[in-house]
């Protein structure tokens, strides 16, 4: 059985985004229940030199919309990073999910050799589609997704591996 570029990207990003959305819902519910101001979680970070939760979610969502768009040869939708609440983060995730769902498999399949050029750290880096997906986009997505999860766990939010992984199709 062959795994297509669409199958290796879109369903993976969608599952991660939906799981992140559910995790954020749990965080707000538990913070409210424990009488913790949700903005404490929203702005917390694991280490002083790391981004806070809000930025982790923004970057994860950027990779989830950017990778399928680039693989499909589409312009990447630009979202301003202005979210100030969990509700606004949820709206961002919903917009990303809607965009990613709108991409037809045929636009992504066959993109293994598509040239993808990105500005990275003041330089330009060019990948082929498969290398970009497997060695850049997915690892970055999971790094920021995992860090968002870890920030919430570190703050005592009762979430676990099942929340992170979700229901496996």
C-alpha atoms as one frame of an Amber mdcrd trajectory, in Angstrom:
protein
   0.000   0.000   0.000   1.299   3.405  -0.944   0.941   6.416   1.325   0.118
   9.556  -0.615   1.361  13.021   0.249  -2.213  14.020   1.065  -2.648  11.071
   3.448   0.682  11.876   5.122  -0.252  15.510   5.659  -3.855  16.696   5.792
  -5.380  14.019   8.069  -2.358  14.250  10.386  -2.602  18.034  10.709  -6.378
  17.897  11.151  -6.186  15.319  13.930  -3.528  17.319  15.764  -5.524  20.544
  15.459  -8.750  18.929  16.656  -6.948  17.340  19.600  -5.346  20.684  20.453
  -8.756  22.339  20.360 -10.157  19.739  22.773  -7.126  20.154  25.048  -7.628
  23.921  25.141 -11.303  23.392  26.029 -10.259  21.157  28.929  -7.721  23.735
  30.085 -10.325  26.512  30.205 -12.879  24.296  31.952 -10.401  23.127  34.571
  -8.988  26.609  35.143 -12.500  27.960  35.636 -13.374  25.093  37.954 -10.236
  25.741  40.032 -10.761  29.512  39.954  -7.553  30.143  38.005  -7.512  33.055
  35.592  -7.153  31.370  32.143  -4.777  34.152  31.025  -2.223  32.711  33.450
  -2.183  29.546  31.316  -2.450  31.514  28.080   0.778  33.384  28.781   2.765
  30.681  30.571   5.890  29.077  29.150   8.073  26.131  30.100  11.315  28.113
  30.199  12.192  31.809  30.045  13.605  31.483  26.508  10.582  29.613  25.128
   7.406  31.033  23.641   4.230  31.114  25.774   1.240  28.861  25.179  -0.495
  31.358  22.884   2.519  31.510  20.560   2.950  27.727  20.586  -0.642  27.348
  19.369  -0.171  30.052  16.733   2.978  28.423  15.356   1.452  24.929  15.361
  -1.523  26.277  13.422   0.807  28.102  11.012   2.554  24.831  10.147  -0.789
  23.025   9.844  -2.049  25.507   7.248   1.277  26.311   5.628   2.400  22.812
   4.782  -0.738  21.674   2.919  -0.957  25.032   1.137   2.654  24.865  -0.031
   2.358  21.226  -1.055  -0.783  22.106  -3.025   0.893  25.081  -4.691  -1.505
  27.498  -2.998  -0.833  30.778  -1.265  -0.549  30.295   2.484  -3.334  32.189
   4.274  -1.927  34.927   6.496  -3.290  35.207  10.019  -2.270  38.022  12.302
  -0.976  36.728  15.625  -3.332  38.840  17.727  -5.243  36.280  19.800  -5.846
  37.502  23.348  -8.082  34.734  24.675  -8.746  31.032  24.444 -11.912  31.805
  22.458  -9.831  33.649  19.884  -7.355  30.744  19.730 -10.276  28.386  19.123
 -11.500  30.636  16.306  -8.016  30.528  14.757  -7.924  26.730  14.977 -11.390
  26.537  13.396 -10.257  28.757  10.482  -7.177  26.607   9.932  -9.233  23.412
  10.043 -11.694  24.879   7.533  -8.868  25.903   5.184  -7.038  22.581   5.406
 -10.299  20.681   4.833 -10.890  22.723   1.677  -7.770  21.426  -0.090  -8.516
  18.646  -2.536  -6.280  15.554  -2.331  -5.362  15.880  -6.026  -3.736  19.264
  -5.295  -1.288  17.657  -2.844  -0.785  14.173  -4.265   2.252  14.087  -6.497
   3.934  16.980  -4.659   6.889  14.860  -3.505   9.249  16.719  -5.846   7.540
  20.137  -5.777  10.115  22.789  -4.899   9.312  24.605  -1.671  11.391  27.638
  -0.763  11.141  29.286   2.658  12.902  32.132   4.412  14.497  30.625   7.534
  16.622  32.562   9.972  17.543  35.274   7.502  18.379  32.764   4.775  16.434
  30.984   2.074  16.047  27.219   2.227  14.699  25.063  -0.599  13.239  21.597
  -0.064  11.469  19.104  -2.250   7.896  18.469  -1.081   8.527  15.143   0.603
  11.584  16.352   2.511   9.736  19.528   3.516   6.764  17.567   4.873   8.635
  14.778   6.639  11.684  16.616   7.981  10.494  20.184   8.491   6.735  20.763
   8.580   5.584  17.742  10.594   8.426  17.916  13.159   7.794  21.642  13.688
   4.053  21.086  13.994   4.528  18.354  16.582   7.165  20.326  18.481   4.797
  23.254  19.038   1.786  21.013  19.626   3.736  19.042  22.231   5.038  22.183
  23.882   1.514  23.595  24.189   0.417  20.300  25.753   3.428  20.330  28.121
   2.724  23.893  29.281  -0.792  22.884  30.277   0.344  19.653  31.976   3.025
  21.598  33.820   0.255  23.818  35.163  -1.723  20.855  36.476  -4.298  20.537
  33.723  -5.537  16.942  33.820  -4.818  15.872  30.265  -2.921  12.822  29.141
  -1.549  10.889  26.243  -5.040   9.975  25.023  -5.915  13.666  24.780  -2.759
  14.351  22.793  -3.123  11.414  20.405  -6.918  11.424  20.185  -8.873   8.723
  18.439  -6.723   6.911  15.927  -8.606   6.454  12.652
